[in-house]
Amino acid sequence: MNRNICHILLLVSLFGVAQKNETISNKNYFIIPEVFVGKTHSANNGFPELKLNKGVSIHLGTSQENNAQEWAYRLRYPKTGIAFTFTDYGNNKYVGYSFSLMPFIEYGLFKKIFNEQLKMNIGLGSSYFTQEYNGTTYSYNNIIDNNNRAISTRFTWAFKAFLYYDVLNERKASWRLGAGFHHQSNGHTSLPNQGLNTFLLSLSRHSGIETKKKESIEDNSIKNKNFEKSIENYFSFRSGFGINVLSEMYNDKKPVYTLAASYGKILNKTFKIGVGFYYRYYDSFNTYIKNDQELIIEQYNHFTENAFKYSTSYGVFVTSEIYLGHVGIEVDLGYNIYKPFYEVEWKLQQGFYWDFYNSDGTYETRYVYGELNSKYQLKKSILTRLGLKYYLFNNNEHPKHNLFLGATLNANLGQADFTEFNFGYVYRFGLKSK
C-alpha cells in the first residue's frame, strides 16, 4: 500500500472537523446519490479496449448556510462533505474497478444569472483499484506496447471537478444534471503512471436530511452578519517526507526530503497568498549516481564528484491556500532554480527500447534515451503542488501559532514528481482591520 496516499485518508476523516464551531445552529445535512456514464481515454498505445465508463456516487455533507465562521461567509456559504464513488471502467480484466473516497467543496456559480441553479463541485482524495499494471508486454514493428500502463499501484490519488445544474426542484429535493472530469494517478510512487482521465455525464438527486432543531446560540440572522475586512502577515515553515521512483528501469521506491519557508498575507481569515523558497533531496538521484549507471559514466561523470549536491534541487514558489476552519486546500506554482539531475531523469523516463538485427544477423535490444526538447525545458523549470492540510487550531480564530499536517502531490508542470507527507508551523502577526 502507498503509505503517503493512506495519509490522505486520514485527512479525509478529519475533513468534517473543518466545520466544527459552537456557533453553528441547526446544521443542514444532505445526501446526494448520483449515477454517471462517460468515456475513459486510453492512457497509452496498446491500452486495453474499454467499454462505457459507469458508476455511482454518494455525497454526504453539510450546507454551511448556518455556519457563523468567517470562511463560510467569504465563500458564500458552500457545501462541504465526502463523496464515496464506485467506478466500472469497462474492462474488468485489465483495468478493473475503483472505490474512491474524496472530500469535496461545492459552491454556486453566477448566482444572479442562474438563480443558484449552477454549482461547481471539486474533490481531492484517494482511490483503490482492483487491477493494476502487471508488466505484460508484446512487440511488433520494433515497438514495445504494454497493457494498463495507467495504474501500477492499488492506491492512487483521486481528483474530481464537476458542474451541476438543477433541472427539477421538488419540495425537499432537487434533480441535477452534471458534467465533469475524474482523474486517478499514483503521484509517481511507482511506474508506469500514465493515469486515468475520464469525462462524464451524470444525474443526481440532492435531498436534505431532517434533524432535530437545537436551540440557536446566536440569533437566526447569520447570513445577514457582516464581517470586517482584515489582513495579516504570516511566516510558515514546513518539512516533508516523500516517495518517488526514478524510471521504469529503476522502479524502487526512494525517499524525497523537503524543506520550505514562505512569507505572505492572510486575507479575511480565509485566503492565504505568499512567496517562498524550497530545498529538496532525492535519494533515487543519489543512488543512481553512486551506482555508476550507464548515463553517469558516458555523459555525466562529473556528478560523481559530489553525488549529494547533484541529487538536490531548490527554487522559489508562489503559494495560495483557502482556509476552511481546521482544513486548508493549497495550490503552489514555482520555478526550479537548480535541478541538474532532471536532465538524466528525463532521458531515462522518455526513452524506449529498440529491437534490431546486427549485420551478422544477431538480434539485439537497446534502450534509446529521450531527447531534451522544449517540453523538457518547461517541465524542468516549472513546479506545481496540490494538497490538503489539517491544522491543530481553527484558522477562523486567527491563532498566533498553528501547526499542521498535510498530504501533497508534487509535479513538474502537471507531470507527477513525488507524493509527500508534510508537517509545518505558521506564525501570524500584524492583524489589521480595514
C-alpha positions as CSV (number, residue, x, y, z in Angstrom):
1,M,0.0,0.0,0.0
2,N,1.2,3.5,-0.8
3,R,1.7,4.9,2.8
4,N,1.7,8.5,1.8
5,I,-1.6,8.2,-0.1
6,C,-3.0,6.5,3.0
7,H,-2.3,9.7,4.9
8,I,-4.8,11.4,2.6
9,L,-7.4,9.1,4.0
10,L,-6.5,10.3,7.5
11,L,-7.0,13.9,6.3
12,V,-10.3,12.8,4.7
13,S,-11.6,11.5,8.1
14,L,-10.7,14.8,9.7
15,F,-12.3,17.0,6.9
16,G,-15.6,17.2,8.7
17,V,-13.9,18.9,11.7
18,A,-13.4,21.9,9.5
19,Q,-17.0,22.9,10.1
20,K,-16.9,22.4,13.8
21,N,-18.0,25.5,15.7
22,E,-20.2,26.1,18.7
23,T,-21.9,29.0,17.0
24,I,-23.4,26.7,14.3
25,S,-27.0,26.0,14.8
26,N,-29.4,23.8,13.0
27,K,-26.9,22.1,10.7
28,N,-28.3,21.4,7.2
29,Y,-27.2,17.9,6.3
30,F,-27.7,16.4,2.8
31,I,-27.3,13.3,0.8
32,I,-26.8,13.2,-3.0
33,P,-27.0,9.8,-4.8
34,E,-25.6,10.1,-8.3
35,V,-25.2,7.8,-11.4
36,F,-22.8,8.7,-14.1
37,V,-21.6,7.4,-17.5
38,G,-18.7,8.5,-19.7
39,K,-15.6,7.7,-21.6
40,T,-12.1,6.9,-20.1
41,H,-9.4,7.8,-22.6
42,S,-6.6,5.4,-23.5
43,A,-3.5,6.1,-21.4
44,N,-1.0,4.6,-23.9
45,N,-0.6,2.8,-27.2
46,G,-2.0,-0.8,-26.8
47,F,-4.1,0.2,-23.9
48,P,-6.9,-2.4,-23.2
49,E,-10.1,-1.7,-25.0
50,L,-12.7,0.0,-22.8
51,K,-16.4,-0.1,-23.0
52,L,-18.6,2.7,-21.4
53,N,-17.4,4.0,-18.1
54,K,-20.2,3.9,-15.5
55,G,-20.6,4.2,-11.8
56,V,-22.4,5.6,-8.7
57,S,-21.5,8.1,-6.1
58,I,-22.9,9.0,-2.7
59,H,-22.2,12.5,-1.5
60,L,-22.7,13.1,2.3
61,G,-22.2,16.6,3.7
62,T,-23.3,19.8,5.3
63,S,-24.6,23.0,3.9
64,Q,-22.8,25.9,5.5
65,E,-25.8,28.3,5.5
66,N,-25.9,28.4,9.3
67,N,-22.2,28.5,9.8
68,A,-21.1,31.6,11.7
69,Q,-17.4,31.3,10.8
70,E,-16.0,33.9,8.5
71,W,-14.7,31.5,5.9
72,A,-18.3,30.3,5.2
73,Y,-19.4,33.9,4.7
74,R,-16.4,34.7,2.4
75,L,-17.0,31.6,0.3
76,R,-20.8,32.4,0.1
77,Y,-21.9,29.5,2.3
78,P,-20.7,26.5,0.2
79,K,-21.5,22.8,0.8
80,T,-18.8,20.5,2.1
81,G,-18.6,16.8,2.6
82,I,-17.3,13.4,1.5
83,A,-18.0,11.6,-1.8
84,F,-18.0,7.7,-1.9
85,T,-17.6,6.5,-5.5
86,F,-17.7,3.2,-7.3
87,T,-16.5,3.1,-10.9
88,D,-16.6,0.4,-13.6
89,Y,-14.1,1.4,-16.4
90,G,-15.5,-1.0,-19.0
91,N,-12.8,-3.7,-18.8
92,N,-12.8,-5.6,-15.5
93,K,-10.0,-8.0,-16.6
94,Y,-7.2,-5.4,-17.2
95,V,-8.5,-2.2,-15.6
96,G,-11.0,-3.4,-13.1
97,Y,-13.0,-1.3,-10.7
98,S,-12.2,1.5,-8.3
99,F,-13.5,2.6,-5.0
100,S,-12.9,6.3,-4.2
101,L,-13.1,8.5,-1.2
102,M,-12.9,12.3,-1.8
103,P,-13.7,15.3,0.5
104,F,-15.3,18.0,-1.6
105,I,-16.4,21.6,-1.6
106,E,-19.4,22.7,-3.7
107,Y,-20.3,26.4,-4.4
108,G,-22.7,28.3,-6.6
109,L,-21.6,30.0,-9.8
110,F,-23.1,33.2,-11.3
111,K,-25.9,33.0,-8.7
112,K,-27.7,36.1,-10.0
113,I,-27.7,34.8,-13.6
114,F,-28.6,31.2,-12.9
115,N,-30.7,31.8,-9.8
116,E,-28.4,29.5,-7.7
117,Q,-29.1,26.5,-10.1
118,L,-25.4,26.2,-11.3
119,K,-22.8,24.7,-9.0
120,M,-19.2,23.7,-9.1
121,N,-18.0,20.6,-7.2
122,I,-14.3,19.9,-6.6
123,G,-12.9,17.0,-4.7
124,L,-9.5,15.5,-3.8
125,G,-8.8,12.2,-2.2
126,S,-7.8,8.6,-2.9
127,S,-8.9,5.6,-5.0
128,Y,-8.4,1.8,-4.6
129,F,-8.1,-0.2,-7.8
130,T,-8.9,-3.9,-8.1
131,Q,-6.4,-4.3,-11.0
132,E,-3.0,-2.8,-11.7
133,Y,-0.2,-2.9,-14.4
134,N,1.2,-6.5,-14.5
135,G,4.2,-6.0,-16.7
136,T,2.8,-7.9,-19.7
137,T,4.4,-6.8,-22.9
138,Y,4.4,-7.7,-26.6
139,S,6.3,-6.4,-29.6
140,Y,5.7,-5.6,-33.2
141,N,7.5,-3.4,-35.7
142,N,10.2,-2.6,-33.1
143,I,7.7,-1.0,-30.8
144,I,7.0,-2.2,-27.3
145,D,3.4,-1.9,-26.1
146,N,2.1,-2.6,-22.6
147,N,-1.3,-3.2,-21.3
148,N,-2.7,-1.0,-18.5
149,R,0.2,1.5,-18.1
150,A,-2.2,4.0,-16.4
151,I,-2.3,2.4,-13.0
152,S,0.6,0.5,-11.3
153,T,-0.5,0.7,-7.6
154,R,-3.6,-0.3,-5.9
155,F,-4.0,3.1,-4.2
156,T,-3.9,6.3,-6.1
157,W,-4.7,10.0,-5.8
158,A,-8.2,10.8,-7.0
159,F,-9.5,14.2,-8.3
160,K,-12.9,15.3,-9.5
161,A,-14.3,18.5,-11.0
162,F,-18.0,18.7,-11.9
163,L,-20.6,21.3,-12.9
164,Y,-24.2,20.6,-11.8
165,Y,-27.4,22.3,-12.9
166,D,-30.7,22.0,-11.1
167,V,-33.4,20.9,-13.6
168,L,-36.3,20.0,-11.4
169,N,-36.9,21.3,-7.9
170,E,-39.2,19.4,-5.5
171,R,-40.3,20.4,-2.1
172,K,-37.4,18.8,-0.2
173,A,-35.1,17.7,-3.1
174,S,-33.8,18.7,-6.5
175,W,-32.8,16.7,-9.6
176,R,-29.5,17.7,-11.1
177,L,-27.7,17.1,-14.4
178,G,-23.9,17.1,-14.2
179,A,-20.8,17.1,-16.5
180,G,-17.3,16.7,-15.3
181,F,-14.0,15.0,-15.0
182,H,-12.3,12.3,-12.9
183,H,-8.6,11.7,-12.7
184,Q,-6.5,9.0,-10.9
185,S,-2.8,8.6,-10.7
186,N,-0.3,7.4,-8.0
187,G,1.8,10.5,-7.7
188,H,5.0,8.9,-9.2
189,T,5.3,6.4,-6.4
190,S,5.6,3.6,-9.0
191,L,5.9,3.5,-12.8
192,P,4.3,3.3,-15.2
193,N,2.0,6.1,-14.1
194,Q,0.1,7.5,-17.1
195,G,-3.0,8.0,-15.0
196,L,-6.7,7.6,-16.0
197,N,-8.7,10.6,-17.3
198,T,-12.5,10.3,-17.7
199,F,-15.1,12.7,-18.9
200,L,-18.6,12.0,-17.5
201,L,-22.2,13.0,-17.6
202,S,-24.4,12.4,-14.5
203,L,-27.8,12.5,-13.0
204,S,-28.2,13.1,-9.2
205,R,-30.8,14.0,-6.6
206,H,-30.0,16.4,-3.8
207,S,-32.1,16.0,-0.7
208,G,-31.8,17.2,2.9
209,I,-31.6,15.0,5.9
210,E,-34.1,16.1,8.6
211,T,-32.6,16.6,12.1
212,K,-34.0,17.8,15.3
213,K,-33.6,21.6,15.6
214,K,-31.5,22.7,18.5
215,E,-31.6,26.0,20.3
216,S,-29.5,28.6,18.5
217,I,-26.6,30.0,20.4
218,E,-26.8,33.0,18.1
219,D,-29.8,34.6,16.5
220,N,-31.1,33.4,13.2
221,S,-29.5,36.2,11.2
222,I,-26.2,34.5,10.5
223,K,-26.4,35.1,6.7
224,N,-27.0,38.8,7.4
225,K,-24.0,39.1,9.6
226,N,-21.2,41.4,8.2
227,F,-17.6,40.8,8.8
228,E,-14.9,43.5,8.8
229,K,-12.3,43.0,6.2
230,S,-8.9,42.1,7.7
231,I,-5.4,41.4,6.6
232,E,-2.5,39.9,8.5
233,N,1.1,38.8,7.7
234,Y,2.3,35.3,8.3
235,F,5.5,33.2,8.2
236,S,5.4,29.5,7.6
237,F,7.9,26.7,7.7
238,R,7.4,23.1,6.6
239,S,9.3,19.8,6.3
240,G,8.3,16.8,4.3
241,F,8.9,13.2,3.5
242,G,8.0,12.0,0.1
243,I,8.2,8.9,-2.1
244,N,9.1,8.6,-5.8
245,V,10.8,6.3,-8.3
246,L,13.3,7.3,-10.9
247,S,12.1,5.4,-14.0
248,E,10.6,2.0,-15.0
249,M,14.1,0.5,-15.2
250,Y,14.9,1.9,-11.7
251,N,11.5,1.4,-10.1
252,D,12.5,1.1,-6.4
253,K,10.7,3.5,-4.1
254,K,13.1,6.0,-2.6
255,P,12.6,8.9,-0.2
256,V,12.5,12.6,-1.0
257,Y,13.2,15.0,1.8
258,T,11.9,18.6,1.6
259,L,12.3,21.9,3.5
260,A,10.4,25.1,2.6
261,A,9.6,28.5,4.1
262,S,7.1,31.1,2.9
263,Y,6.0,34.6,3.8
264,G,2.8,36.5,2.8
265,K,-0.6,37.7,3.8
266,I,-3.9,36.2,5.0
267,L,-7.0,38.0,3.8
268,N,-10.2,37.9,5.8
269,K,-9.1,34.8,7.8
270,T,-9.8,32.8,4.6
271,F,-7.4,33.4,1.7
272,K,-3.7,33.0,2.0
273,I,-1.2,34.2,-0.6
274,G,2.6,34.3,-0.3
275,V,6.0,33.6,-1.7
276,G,8.6,31.1,-0.6
277,F,11.8,29.1,-1.1
278,Y,12.2,25.3,-1.1
279,Y,15.0,22.8,-0.9
280,R,14.8,19.1,-1.8
281,Y,16.9,16.0,-1.7
282,Y,16.1,12.9,-3.9
283,D,17.6,9.6,-2.7
284,S,16.8,8.0,-6.1
285,F,19.1,10.5,-7.8
286,N,21.9,9.8,-5.3
287,T,21.6,6.1,-5.7
288,Y,21.8,6.2,-9.5
289,I,24.9,8.4,-9.4
290,K,26.7,6.3,-6.8
291,N,26.0,3.1,-8.7
292,D,27.8,4.5,-11.7
293,Q,25.0,3.7,-14.1
294,E,25.5,3.9,-17.9
295,L,24.4,7.6,-18.3
296,I,26.6,8.7,-15.5
297,I,29.7,7.0,-16.9
298,E,29.0,8.2,-20.5
299,Q,27.6,11.7,-20.1
300,Y,27.6,12.9,-16.5
301,N,30.7,11.6,-14.9
302,H,31.2,15.0,-13.1
303,F,28.1,14.1,-11.0
304,T,30.2,11.6,-9.1
305,E,32.4,14.4,-7.7
306,N,29.6,15.4,-5.4
307,A,26.7,13.0,-5.6
308,F,24.7,14.7,-2.8
309,K,24.9,18.1,-4.5
310,Y,23.6,16.8,-7.8
311,S,20.8,14.9,-6.0
312,T,19.3,18.1,-4.7
313,S,17.1,20.9,-6.1
314,Y,16.0,24.3,-4.9
315,G,13.7,27.1,-6.2
316,V,11.1,29.7,-5.4
317,F,7.3,29.5,-5.5
318,V,4.0,31.4,-5.1
319,T,1.6,29.7,-2.7
320,S,-2.1,30.1,-2.3
321,E,-4.5,28.5,0.2
322,I,-8.1,28.5,1.2
323,Y,-8.9,28.0,4.9
324,L,-12.0,26.1,5.9
325,G,-11.6,26.2,9.6
326,H,-9.2,23.4,10.5
327,V,-8.7,22.4,6.9
328,G,-6.6,24.1,4.2
329,I,-6.6,23.5,0.4
330,E,-3.3,24.5,-1.0
331,V,-2.1,25.2,-4.6
332,D,1.5,26.3,-5.4
333,L,3.3,27.3,-8.6
334,G,7.0,27.7,-8.6
335,Y,10.3,27.8,-10.5
336,N,13.2,25.3,-10.2
337,I,16.4,27.4,-10.0
338,Y,18.6,24.3,-9.6
339,K,17.7,20.8,-10.6
340,P,20.6,19.3,-12.6
341,F,19.7,15.7,-12.3
342,Y,16.3,16.2,-14.0
343,E,18.2,16.0,-17.4
344,V,19.1,12.4,-16.6
345,E,15.7,11.6,-15.2
346,W,14.0,12.9,-18.4
347,K,16.3,10.9,-20.7
348,L,15.5,7.7,-18.7
349,Q,11.8,8.3,-18.5
350,Q,11.3,9.4,-22.1
351,G,13.4,6.7,-23.7
352,F,12.3,3.5,-25.4
353,Y,13.5,0.0,-26.3
354,W,14.6,-0.6,-29.9
355,D,14.7,-4.1,-31.4
356,F,17.1,-4.5,-34.3
357,Y,19.3,-7.1,-36.1
358,N,23.1,-6.6,-36.3
359,S,25.0,-7.0,-39.6
360,D,25.9,-10.5,-38.5
361,G,22.3,-11.5,-38.2
362,T,22.1,-11.5,-34.4
363,Y,19.1,-9.9,-32.7
364,E,19.6,-7.2,-30.1
365,T,17.5,-4.8,-27.9
366,R,18.8,-1.4,-26.9
367,Y,17.4,1.4,-24.8
368,V,17.3,4.7,-26.6
369,Y,17.4,7.7,-24.3
370,G,14.9,10.5,-24.6
371,E,15.8,13.8,-26.3
372,L,16.0,17.2,-24.5
373,N,13.2,19.1,-26.2
374,S,11.2,22.2,-25.4
375,K,8.8,20.1,-23.4
376,Y,11.7,19.1,-21.2
377,Q,12.7,22.7,-20.7
378,L,9.3,23.6,-19.4
379,K,8.9,20.7,-17.1
380,K,12.4,21.2,-15.7
381,S,11.6,24.8,-14.9
382,I,8.0,24.8,-13.6
383,L,6.8,23.0,-10.4
384,T,3.3,22.7,-9.1
385,R,1.9,21.4,-5.8
386,L,-1.7,20.5,-4.8
387,G,-2.7,19.2,-1.4
388,L,-4.8,19.1,1.8
389,K,-3.8,20.3,5.3
390,Y,-5.2,19.8,8.7
391,Y,-4.5,22.5,11.3
392,L,-4.3,21.9,15.0
393,F,-6.2,25.2,15.7
394,N,-9.1,26.7,13.8
395,N,-7.9,29.3,11.4
396,N,-11.1,31.3,11.9
397,E,-9.8,32.2,15.3
398,H,-6.6,33.6,13.7
399,P,-4.3,31.8,16.2
400,K,-0.8,33.4,16.5
401,H,0.8,30.0,16.4
402,N,-0.5,27.0,14.5
403,L,0.7,23.5,13.5
404,F,-0.4,21.4,10.5
405,L,-0.2,18.0,8.8
406,G,-0.5,17.7,5.1
407,A,-0.6,15.3,2.1
408,T,0.6,16.8,-1.2
409,L,1.1,15.8,-4.8
410,N,4.2,17.5,-6.3
411,A,4.6,17.8,-10.0
412,N,6.8,19.1,-12.8
413,L,4.3,21.2,-14.8
414,G,1.5,18.7,-14.2
415,Q,3.6,15.6,-14.6
416,A,3.8,13.9,-11.2
417,D,7.1,14.1,-9.4
418,F,6.5,12.6,-5.9
419,T,3.8,12.2,-3.2
420,E,4.6,13.9,0.1
421,F,3.5,13.8,3.7
422,N,4.5,17.0,5.5
423,F,4.2,18.9,8.7
424,G,4.7,22.6,9.5
425,Y,4.3,25.7,11.6
426,V,2.6,29.0,10.9
427,Y,3.2,32.3,12.8
428,R,0.8,35.2,12.3
429,F,1.5,38.8,13.1
430,G,0.2,42.2,12.3
431,L,-3.6,41.7,12.2
432,K,-5.3,44.8,10.8
433,S,-8.9,45.5,10.1
434,K,-9.9,47.6,7.1
